[in-house]
Amino acid sequence: MAMSNKILVCFVTLFLGCGIVNAEEVQKSELQQRAEAIDANKNIAAARSTFIRAFEDYAAKGSVRQAAECGAKGAALYYKENMYQEAFDLLRRIDQAANADSKSSSVEKAAAHYMTSRERMQMYMKMRRAANTLEHLKVMENHANISGDEQLQNDLLYNKAIYYYTFGQNAEGNAVFKEMAAKLTKQKEYDKVDEVYQTLIANGRKSNSASLVAQSYMGYMAWKDSTTALKYADQIAELKQQISDNEQSIAEKDSSLTARMGFIIALGILAGILAAALVVGGIVLLRYILLTRKQQKNIQLLTDSNALKAKFISNIAGQLQPTFQKLDSRNPEVKALIDFSDHIQTLSLLENSMDEAVELEETQITPFCEGLMDQIRDKVKKDIVLHVNAPKMSADINKEYVSHLLLHLLNNAAEYTPEEGTITLEFKKRSAHTLQFLVSNTGSTIPEEKHDDIFKPFLEIRDLTKGDGLGLPICKQMALKMNGDLEIDPQFTKGVRFVLDLHV
């Protein structure tokens, strides 16, 4: 997955979500309410800055736990844009503010440190660094124990399960989830357990983790079956208790035969209702079990179908290739078909090999970037300035994929940059394990509503002689295969800027 991935931004409103609050209701400040009212998907920078201001306001007032809650949300919005250094710096400020507050108790400080440690854990999990993730899980456990907060203990179990599933330790994940479900089931908080399972399934779908969805769904089905039986057992026990109480009341307070007969008749009716309820409940339970088994089978069939579809398309493209080679490639329609066949095969191969690791080699960044820029010099329009901004350093990258990806972006820039414009290739090292390439060009922009669509294949029917629209989807798949991502920078307004993030 990158269980990722794209595991896991804060669950503010759900039980065991990211925003953990005190057991008692806390009055939110005006700044916090304003921050929560901003749609982070549309204006992430405004939401982030307002949460940081709310954190600073709470910290100045000595409200350590509320300050940590707002600050943690601000940090989450930093690393949502892969700004890990800024996120770590903010979390460090939160810890310092908590330690510096002399009025707060050790329990409140432990709860605040738990929130910052959890955000660090989630960042390391997003970066696929298992050792660092486990280290912060242990720190979270220490803070949760000091706080004595049962809600934090439940949240800790939840994050442990996420950690185990993310790094393929399904047996340990199942054990933790079983412990969590058993704990809440014992307290008869069935709805909360159900919500936990639904949340985990939703996380798996958002991060495209088939293993997490499957494991969560199987656990959910098993728990649902057992809990349904427990609910009926509770209802039966309650009804039996009512019957026992009524009989005792009859024995103690009513010596009249008429009264006894009335109670006996009432008990008979109650027993009949109970029997009917059990029959209806059994039928409903049976139908539910059959339905969930069918849904589980449909999920598996869909997964297998997608894999077979990708393999089938790749095989078809491969079989058509020899036929296309016999045709006159100077004909625009023939060349378009050949290119389309190549792109289809490349895209299918990438989708089928996403779980395979890519090879990295040490590369001198400056000559590498300058060499790519040299390849488009004869393709640009009049008086276009080509600019390379890359430090003299080396980095471990997959040269084949990165070269293909950047060259495609540069060729697109050469085609769409008007005369006297500028094309820029930049390289930045965001952190010890995060690299970033940026390709930008002046000129017209791409509407924000199309930022996601341009990376999706087969979105519209095209004239193949004018391009098949698979270039950017292929680049996106290559970026994901390298444990990175490719996106358009929405803050760049002078033209278009593509950002390639690589986590090595």
Secondary structure by P-SEA (a helix, b strand, c coil): ccccccccccccccccccccccccbbbbcaaaaaaaaccccccaaaaaaaaaaaaaaaaaacaaaaaaaaaaaaaaaaaaacaaaaaaaaaaaaaaaaaacccccaaaaaaaaaaaaaaaaaaaaaaccaaaaaaaaaaaaaaaaaaccaaaaaaaaaaaaaaaaaacaaaaaaaaaaaaaaaaaaacaaaaaaaaaaaaaaaaaaaccaaaaaaaaaaaaaaaaaaaaaaaaaaaaaaaaaaaaaaaaaacccccaaaaaaaaaaaaaaaaaaaaaaaaaaaaaaaaaaaaaaaaaaaaaaaaaaaaaaaaaaaaaaaaaaaaaacccccaaaaaaaaaaaaaaaaaaaaacccbbbbbbbbbcaaaaaaaaaaaccccccbbbbbbbbcccccccaaaaaaaaaaaaaaaaaacccccbbbbbbbbbccccbbbbbbbbccccccccccccccccccccccccccccaaaaaaaaaaaaacccccccccccccbbbbbbbcc
